[in-house]
Amino acid sequence: MAYPYQVTNLEQYHSDYKKSIEDPEAFWGNVAENFVWRKKWDRVLDWNFTEPKIEWFRGGKLNITENCIDRHLETMADKPAIIWEPNNPEERVRVVTYARLHKRVCQFAQVLKNNGVKKGDRVCIYMGMVPELAYAVLGCARIGAIHSVIFGGFSAQSIADRLEDAQAAFIVTCDGAFRGNKDIPLKSIIDDALIGNKVVQKVIVFTRTRTPVSMLKGRDVWWEDEMEFAETQVEKDGVVSFPAEETDAEDALFILYTSGSTGKPKGVVHTTGGYMVWTNYTFVNTFQYQPGDVHFCTADIGWITGHSYIVYGPLSAGGTSLMFEGIPTWPDAGRFWDIVDKHKVNILYTAPTAIRSLMGFGTAPLQGKDLSSLKILGTVGEPINEEAWHWYNENVGKKKCPIVDTWWQTETGGVLISNLAGITDAKPGWATLPMPGVQPLLVDEHGKEVTQKDENGFYKGNLCIKAPWPGILRTTYGDHERCRTNYFATYENLYFTGDGAIKDENGFYRITGRVDDVLNVSGHRIGTAEVENAINMHAGVIESAVVGYPHDIKGQGIYAYVIFDKKHTDDDLTKKDILQTVTRIIGPIAKPDKIQFVKGLPKTRSGKIMRRILRKIAEGETQNLGDTSTLLDPDVVDEIKEGKI
Ligand code: WT7
């Protein structure tokens, strides 16, 4: 393949790594040559982490959709860009060729234009996993509008907050979404989110589930009608065209909201040039993508994994991306294996939580499924336990597929630490080595590099990165100071990831989990403060404290300690009410797994909740709770221990 820059052997990995650190401008300038630029950049990199200011390919002009679509048309017009597997296996598969993708994206770009969307406008996308979601994302990119995709599991309130923060005037949604045996009424959730909203002008609704919807005159329009009209505008004598808007390398491409340690989700902003280079580079190198390979990333496009490894990475590489509408356990726990068999999937990229949940069904669902097309397996989202790693390796990969354990974050745009399939060594449970261009550093709580090994022979510390890579976030939308304090102020001149890690004598990294108040539940990031805020919205709740605890399938579960108004006596009903409240405020993904009613919370004399103690109790520890002498009322600890569920 002409386009990507691929590392093909171990020596090259090491020499590229060295080059990327010694002269990042030369290295990334060289990688970036493999893309279509309307105008070349003036400077590859300019940065400081104090503001922070990070500019990649300054002065470069491009449109990312020309790189993801147009440039492939000459040689790959009839090759599948997207293979869509519907929720219901009986329904027809859709194969979207590059030519068809081009047409649909041009049409949808025209629809956006017809509806008044301009370059720089924010467009909120709240859809299920249908190809139209990819068209919507790419249609925005084609006209230089900034997309902000919201995962279908978020509530009306969460959407309202995000719309407000992004000042989005446009929404693209579906009547509903199919997920397993459920039908989620997306449009009606949007309607709730829009009560009192004065900014949104247009809502474009794609028909998927035929759930009844109310269409507001002047505001709501049907996708199908709009597309039909746009077709007459973009297609003349069988030739399709919609000129792509020229964007600057540093123009925002999208906003994606993610949880942090404070109550309010942040709008992580990624820009065009650097993100394109990074997703493409990490995609072709981590997975060692070869032309014709079918890549199946099981994530939802509502998360960064879907943005980078269903849409932008694979398409910029001229790849074939398999998009799955449903869930791994419906109609049965063999669904992934059916899909691999049916579409001859070569690369499977999923989350440890999915592997653990499928492990629970044993190997019967794998029987009779031909998985011989698989060449490479991947995991993402959370640390993978060795048991799950081996199960994946033996039963899915049949011990012949390298497994890449890819560590990264919404903020990093793409993979930062991972083995490269078949090129660098794997180590179960370890993400292993940094990608070229990535300089990890483990620091202690004062920001000093950890240079002493611990009792197990590892370097252990907080994971930071020393210098920018092309896919790093540029800001948090509308609040640059928040970006600085969140990521660049904890340790001077370092990007702080929020993760703890260990490093072995080979320089391999193992990410051990978050060291801040962020939970990782089934690979989804949830802030404890956010869940507490939601619980506290319930009229009867006086105070709450939320911590994570080890959960066999989800990785972490949510444990909530709640002080409740004495007037209420029915614990079960009250718990359900609290769950309902959290579902309302954040969405079903943030529902606590356990709720324990308590009379008091362990607090210091200055009123700070001692979460360390609550975490230990939630983990099942009763003896070594550490120093409790600074507690205002040490008795509450005994009471909490007794009531543990
Ligand atoms: C957090 C980022 C990266 C896309 C999906 C999640 C955890 C991610 C791994 C891994 C151990 C991992 C980290 C990170 N994480 N990948 N391979 N091993 N932990 O994106 O929602 O931004 O969450 O997920 O804790 O900080 P996200």
Boltz pocket constraint, residues with backbone or C-beta under 6 A from the ligand:
constraints:
  - pocket:
      binder: B
      contacts: [[A, 258], [A, 304], [A, 305], [A, 379], [A, 380], [A, 381], [A, 382], [A, 383], [A, 384], [A, 405], [A, 406], [A, 407], [A, 408], [A, 409], [A, 410], [A, 411], [A, 417], [A, 431], [A, 497], [A, 498], [A, 499], [A, 511], [A, 512], [A, 513], [A, 514], [A, 520], [A, 523], [A, 524], [A, 525]]
      max_distance: 6.0
